[in-house]
Amino acid sequence: MAVRLQQGVLPFKIEKNDEPLIARAGVVLPYEMARALKLPQVIDRELPPLGSGHSYKPSQFLMPLVIMLHGGGKKLEDLREIRAEVSLRELLGMKELPASCTVGDWLRRIGKDGRGLWGLGKVNTYEVTEVLRRDNRTEYTLDTDASLIEAEKAEAQWSYQKEKGYQPLLGFLFELGLALGDEFRNGNVPAGARAVEFLDFCVQMMPKGKRIRYYRSDSAAYQAGVINYCFGHDMLFSITADQDEAVKAAIKGIKVEEWQPYEKDREIAETIHTMNKTREAFRLIVQRWRKLQGELFNPDPYCYRVIATNREEPAEEVIKLHNQRGQVENYIKELKNGFGMDWMPCGETYANAVFFRIGVIAYNLFQALKLLGLPAWWRTATIATVRWRLYQVAARLVYHARQVLLRLATSAGKINLFRQVRYRCFQVGYG
């Protein structure tokens, strides 16, 4: 009895198809939003040219990286996937695509003297401004946090967590999820370093008519300079207080009858506090709960969580507002895991700083697509969801009667969604 030869368990065979297809046709949507926001022109204007003998513009390096990160790639070698999709490159106008090794050289070249990183900062400022000026709000909440990126790179340093890598500081606008500022740092730089300077940078990033009204942070920003800055700029703040000796003494000064029941087994109280170099006093809102078991050298039976603030709402309301800063962890997770910024491609820190800022630009382009292009119910979608439901749509590029047609192999509802997003991009660019 003859035995049929099979390539696998399922009854089908793999063969090569020479018909030009596009596997990820949906990435045309973030690229179209980038074109609507005029990002390629701004990139070429703000980034240093390569000089004579180089045929590529800065946007020809940067935009393929942005599209690669949107599509799910994270290493420079993943640019080969874009190179292999000839029809996609033709659709996006990327007929000439630098090799991945050339892109690596470009990251090092523009990062070495700082001009490239500065230029990318101006690109990100432009991108954020274009989204903000289309938003009706005038006041926003800034959440800052540092995040560790493990990296066994030559110039990476050991962090306080005993891991080698980098620890960039990030600032996000809570209401829109936009990454307002980023400062790429080595792992041995304390999270609270240059906190005032970074806060001021984020404040200066806001366009005319927009302002940061409320600042939130963990204990890394519990510094007299930060608190003075907030008071001096009429800015509300809530910062997780470092439980130093002065704060511990303030907690001990709270009378027994001042403690009030809070959620579950917790109690709440507050007091007025000041630091040696602060110009004004502020509130300390204290939560306490009993320890599960005592500590040998610490007779205090309670654990504490302390918030420093100048807000005037009841303590319970301030706690709820401060706890909303947990959303910043989701934004950082999206940037690191969703856009591949948990991995750095180069051995040089300055080149990785450039790559990280490109990741921030790609992330903010995604936020722009959700806020300005997609229907409202997509606002909470992650990049993983959008890749699965929107980017990974097969299509064929067809030329007919002097027209370019993108024939999507998907449902009528999704085709209508593509048309809707493209029309909104058109309104952004020409409305």
C-alpha positions in Angstrom: 0.0 0.0 0.0 1.5 3.3 -1.1 2.1 5.9 1.7 1.4 9.5 0.9 4.3 11.8 1.7 3.3 14.7 3.9 5.2 17.7 5.1 3.5 17.8 8.5 0.6 16.6 10.6 -2.1 18.5 8.7 -2.9 17.4 5.1 -1.4 20.3 3.1 1.9 21.2 1.5 4.0 24.4 1.6 4.9 26.0 -1.7 6.3 29.3 -2.8 4.0 32.0 -4.0 5.4 34.6 -6.4 2.3 36.8 -6.3 3.3 40.1 -4.5 1.2 40.1 -1.3 1.4 42.3 1.8 1.3 40.4 5.1 0.9 43.5 7.4 -1.1 45.9 5.3 -2.4 47.6 8.5 0.9 49.3 9.2 0.0 51.7 6.4 -2.3 53.4 9.0 0.3 54.6 11.4 2.5 55.6 8.5 -0.4 57.6 7.0 -0.9 59.3 10.4 2.8 60.1 10.4 2.5 61.7 7.0 -0.7 63.6 8.1 1.3 65.0 11.0 4.2 65.8 8.6 6.7 63.8 10.7 9.0 62.8 7.8 9.5 66.5 6.9 10.1 67.4 10.5 12.6 64.6 10.9 14.6 65.8 7.9 14.5 69.3 9.2 15.6 68.6 12.8 18.1 65.8 12.4 21.6 66.3 11.2 22.2 65.2 7.6 24.9 62.6 6.9 26.8 64.9 4.6 28.2 64.4 1.1 28.4 60.9 -0.3 25.3 59.7 1.6 22.1 59.3 -0.4 19.7 58.6 2.5 17.8 61.3 4.3 17.3 61.0 8.1 13.6 60.1 7.6 14.7 57.1 5.4 16.4 55.7 8.5 13.9 56.7 11.1 10.5 55.9 9.5 11.3 52.3 8.7 12.4 51.8 12.3 9.1 53.4 13.5 7.1 51.1 11.2 9.2 48.1 12.3 8.4 48.8 16.0 4.7 49.2 15.2 4.7 45.9 13.4 6.3 44.0 16.3 10.0 44.0 15.4 12.5 44.9 18.0 15.9 44.2 16.6 17.6 46.0 13.7 17.7 42.7 11.8 13.9 42.8 11.8 14.1 45.6 9.2 14.7 42.7 6.7 11.0 41.9 7.0 10.1 45.3 5.6 12.7 45.0 2.9 11.3 41.6 1.9 7.8 43.1 1.4 8.3 44.9 -1.9 4.7 45.9 -2.3 4.5 47.3 1.2 7.6 49.4 0.6 6.2 50.6 -2.8 2.9 51.5 -1.1 4.7 53.5 1.6 7.2 55.1 -0.8 10.2 53.2 0.8 11.8 52.0 -2.4 15.2 52.5 -1.0 15.7 51.0 2.5 19.1 51.1 4.3 20.6 47.8 5.4 20.3 46.9 9.2 24.0 47.3 9.7 23.8 50.8 8.0 21.0 51.7 10.4 23.2 50.7 13.4 26.0 52.9 12.1 23.5 55.8 11.7 22.4 55.4 15.3 26.0 55.6 16.5 26.8 58.5 14.2 23.9 60.8 15.2 24.2 59.9 18.8 27.9 60.5 19.3 27.9 64.3 19.4 24.4 64.7 21.0 22.9 66.5 18.0 20.9 63.6 16.9 19.4 63.0 20.3 18.6 66.7 20.6 17.0 66.7 17.1 14.9 63.6 18.0 13.7 65.5 21.1 12.5 68.3 18.9 10.7 65.8 16.7 9.0 64.3 19.8 8.0 67.8 21.0 6.5 68.5 17.6 4.6 65.2 17.6 3.2 65.8 21.2 2.3 69.4 20.4 0.3 68.4 17.3 -1.8 66.0 19.4 -2.2 68.4 22.3 -3.4 71.3 20.1 -6.3 69.1 18.9 -7.3 68.2 22.4 -9.9 70.5 24.2 -8.3 70.3 27.6 -5.9 73.0 28.8 -4.7 71.4 32.1 -3.0 68.0 32.5 -1.5 65.6 35.0 2.1 64.6 34.7 3.3 61.3 36.1 7.0 60.5 36.2 8.8 57.3 36.9 12.1 55.5 36.2 12.2 52.0 34.7 15.0 49.5 34.5 16.1 47.9 31.2 18.4 44.9 31.6 21.2 44.9 29.1 24.5 43.1 29.0 26.2 45.9 27.0 29.7 47.1 27.3 28.9 50.5 28.7 25.8 49.5 30.8 26.2 49.9 34.5 24.9 48.0 37.6 21.7 49.2 39.1 20.5 49.2 42.7 18.6 46.0 41.9 22.0 44.3 41.1 21.2 44.1 37.4 23.3 45.5 34.6 21.5 47.9 32.2 19.9 51.3 31.9 17.3 53.2 33.9 15.5 55.9 31.8 13.3 58.5 33.5 10.0 59.0 31.8 7.1 61.6 32.1 3.6 60.8 30.8 0.5 62.9 30.5 -2.1 60.8 32.4 -5.1 62.0 30.4 -3.7 61.1 27.0 -1.0 58.6 27.6 1.6 60.6 25.7 5.2 60.3 26.6 6.1 63.9 27.2 9.7 63.5 28.1 12.4 60.9 28.4 15.9 60.9 29.8 18.0 57.8 29.0 20.3 57.0 31.9 22.7 54.3 32.9 21.6 51.8 35.5 23.7 53.3 38.3 22.1 56.7 38.1 19.7 57.2 41.0 16.0 57.5 40.1 15.8 60.9 41.8 18.7 62.4 40.0 17.9 65.7 38.2 14.3 65.4 39.2 13.8 69.2 39.2 15.4 69.6 35.8 13.3 66.8 34.3 10.1 68.3 35.7 11.0 71.7 34.3 11.8 70.1 30.9 8.3 68.5 30.9 6.7 71.8 31.8 8.6 73.6 29.0 7.4 70.9 26.6 3.8 72.0 26.9 2.6 74.2 24.0 1.1 77.6 24.5 -2.3 77.5 26.1 -1.6 74.1 27.8 -0.1 73.5 31.2 0.7 70.8 33.7 -1.6 71.5 36.7 -0.9 68.4 38.7 2.3 66.5 39.3 2.6 63.0 40.7 5.6 60.8 41.5 6.9 58.1 43.8 9.5 58.8 46.6 12.3 59.5 44.1 10.8 63.0 43.7 10.4 63.6 47.4 12.9 66.5 47.3 12.8 70.1 48.6 13.7 71.3 45.1 10.7 69.5 43.5 8.3 70.7 46.1 9.5 74.3 45.8 9.2 74.1 42.0 5.6 73.0 42.3 4.7 75.8 44.7 6.5 78.4 42.6 4.7 77.3 39.4 1.2 77.1 41.0 1.2 73.4 40.5 -0.6 70.8 42.6 1.5 67.8 43.6 1.2 64.5 45.4 4.4 62.6 46.0 5.0 59.4 47.9 7.1 60.6 50.9 10.4 59.0 51.8 10.0 57.8 55.4 13.1 59.5 56.7 13.7 60.4 60.4 11.8 63.7 60.0 8.7 62.0 58.5 8.8 59.2 61.1 8.9 61.9 63.8 5.9 63.6 62.2 4.0 60.3 62.2 4.7 59.8 65.9 3.4 63.3 66.6 -0.1 62.3 65.4 -2.4 61.8 68.3 -4.3 58.5 68.8 -7.7 60.1 68.5 -6.7 61.6 65.1 -6.5 58.2 63.4 -9.7 57.5 61.5 -10.9 54.2 60.0 -10.2 53.9 56.3 -10.5 51.0 53.8 -10.6 47.5 55.3 -8.0 47.2 58.1 -6.4 50.6 57.4 -6.5 53.9 59.3 -5.8 57.4 58.0 -4.6 60.6 59.5 -2.7 63.7 58.4 -0.3 66.4 59.7 1.5 69.5 58.5 5.2 69.1 57.6 8.1 71.0 56.2 11.6 70.1 55.0 14.8 72.0 55.7 14.9 73.7 52.4 11.2 73.9 51.5 9.8 77.5 51.4 6.2 76.4 52.3 4.7 73.7 54.5 2.6 70.9 53.0 0.3 68.1 54.1 1.4 64.6 55.0 -1.4 62.1 54.5 -0.6 58.9 56.4 -2.1 55.5 56.0 -1.3 52.7 58.5 -2.1 49.1 59.0 -0.9 46.5 61.5 2.0 44.2 60.6 1.3 40.5 60.3 4.1 39.8 62.7 6.4 42.0 64.7 10.0 42.8 63.9 12.8 42.2 66.3 14.5 45.6 66.1 11.4 47.6 65.3 8.8 47.8 68.0 6.3 49.8 66.0 3.4 47.5 65.2 2.3 49.4 62.1 3.3 49.7 58.4 2.9 53.2 56.9 2.4 54.8 53.5 2.8 58.6 53.4 1.8 61.1 50.7 3.2 64.6 50.6 0.7 67.0 48.9 -0.5 70.6 48.6 -4.0 69.5 47.4 -6.9 70.7 49.6 -9.4 67.9 49.0 -10.3 65.5 51.8 -7.5 63.0 52.5 -9.5 60.1 51.1 -9.9 61.9 47.8 -6.2 62.8 47.6 -5.3 59.1 48.1 -7.6 58.1 45.2 -6.1 60.7 42.9 -2.5 59.7 43.9 -3.2 56.0 43.4 -4.2 56.8 39.8 -0.5 57.2 39.0 -0.4 53.4 38.8 -1.5 53.9 35.2 2.0 55.1 34.4 3.2 51.5 34.9 0.9 50.5 32.1 2.3 53.2 29.8 5.8 52.1 30.6 4.9 48.5 30.0 3.4 49.4 26.6 6.6 51.3 25.7 9.0 48.6 26.8 7.1 45.4 26.0 4.8 46.6 23.3 7.4 48.6 21.4 10.5 46.6 22.1 12.2 49.1 24.4 13.1 46.3 26.9 16.0 45.5 24.6 18.8 47.8 23.3 20.7 47.1 20.0 24.0 48.8 20.5 27.0 48.5 22.8 27.3 52.3 23.1 25.0 54.1 25.6 24.6 57.2 23.4 23.4 55.0 20.4 20.9 53.3 22.7 19.7 56.6 23.9 18.9 57.5 20.2 17.1 54.1 19.7 15.1 54.6 22.9 13.9 58.0 21.8 12.9 56.6 18.4 10.9 54.1 20.4 9.2 57.0 22.3 8.4 58.6 19.0 6.9 55.4 17.7 4.9 55.0 20.9 3.5 58.5 20.7 2.6 58.0 17.0 0.5 55.0 18.2 -1.2 57.3 20.8 -1.9 59.8 18.0 -3.4 57.1 15.9 -5.7 56.1 18.7 -6.7 59.6 19.7 -7.0 61.2 16.2 -7.6 58.3 13.8 -9.4 55.3 15.4 -12.9 55.3 16.9 -13.2 56.2 20.6 -13.6 52.6 21.7 -10.0 51.8 20.6 -8.5 54.3 23.1 -7.8 51.6 25.6 -6.4 49.1 23.1 -2.8 48.0 23.4 -0.4 47.8 20.5 -0.6 43.9 20.8 -4.4 44.1 20.2 -4.1 46.5 17.3 -1.5 44.4 15.7 -3.7 41.3 15.9 -6.9 43.0 14.9 -5.7 45.7 12.5 -2.1 45.6 11.4 -1.9 41.9 10.5 -4.2 42.1 7.5 -3.2 40.5 4.3 -3.6 42.5 1.1 -2.6 42.8 -2.5 -1.4 45.9 -4.3 -3.1 46.4 -7.7 -2.8 49.0 -10.4 -6.0 49.6 -12.4 -7.0 52.4 -14.6 -4.1 54.6 -13.4 -5.2 54.0 -9.8 -3.4 52.2 -7.0 -5.7 49.8 -5.2 -5.0 48.1 -1.9 -7.2 45.0 -1.8 -7.6 43.8 1.7 -8.4 40.2 2.5 -10.7 40.8 5.4 -14.3 41.6 6.4 -16.4 44.5 5.1 -16.5 46.0 8.6 -12.7 46.1 8.8 -12.4 47.6 5.3 -14.8 50.3 6.4 -12.7 50.9 9.5 -9.6 51.3 7.3 -11.4 53.9 5.2 -12.6 55.7 8.3 -9.1 55.9 9.8 -7.6 57.1 6.4 -10.2 59.8 6.2 -9.5 61.0 9.7 -5.8 61.1 8.8 -6.7 63.2 5.8 -8.6 65.6 8.1 -5.5 65.8 10.4 -3.3 66.6 7.5 -5.6 69.0 5.6 -8.5 69.8 7.9 
